[in-house]
Amino acid sequence: MKLYYLPGACSLADHIALEWIGQPFETHRVEREELRSPAYLNISPGGVVPALQENDGWVLTENAAILNYLADKYPESGLGGDGSARGRAEVNRWLAYINSDLHPAFRPVFRPERFVEGEAAQEALRSTALAKLRAYYERLDAQLTGREWLTGTRSFADPYLFVVLRWAMAKGVNLEGLDNLARFQQRMLDDAGVKAAMQQEGL
């Protein structure tokens, strides 16, 4: 398998999951200017990361699909839940929350100029988006009460949470008082698989 990634992007979640699984894989670093190149668009027609290419040439895109695929391919990793339908649903509940609700909420923070014109309007939009993001993290902090991992056991939702926590810290989201998230972040930073993925990505 080969993972196409952009350092620090949401593809880091897949990179960590692969490290946790412990099976052989390759990585290919995609530079930002390479995303729209004909060669990469042939791999990922949307021009985004991650993309996972199997040895027979089959390519899978979309983070949620890749993480679920890895959990199904390597069930012994336990990343898809406890093996029950309800356990898998809980993992996907939090994956969906991060992927579909929280992740897109960063767009006005990363690129406000895509939404409004003028510096004052862009800063106002960014401030509103940061306040909205705080609410998302409050819910995640509450979910982690009494838990080390989002669903109680380590799953593929946890690396994605780690990624968006890194974004929050880099972009100034107010995380004050969210102690469960702070403990989770430190636990991830101390993890050997997380360290290996981050070192390879130069983070």
Buried (B, 14 or more C-beta within 10 A) or exposed (E): BBBBBBBBBBBBBBBBBBBBBEEEBEBBBBEEEBBEEEEBEEBBEEEBBBBBBEEEEEBBBBBBEBBBBBBEEBEEBBBBBBEEEEBBEBBBEBBEBBBEEBBEBBEBBEEBEEEBEEEEEBEEBBBEBBEBBBEBBBEBBEBBEEEEBBBBBBBBBBBBBBBBBBBBEEBEBEBEEBEBBBEBBEBBEEBEBBBBBBEBBEE
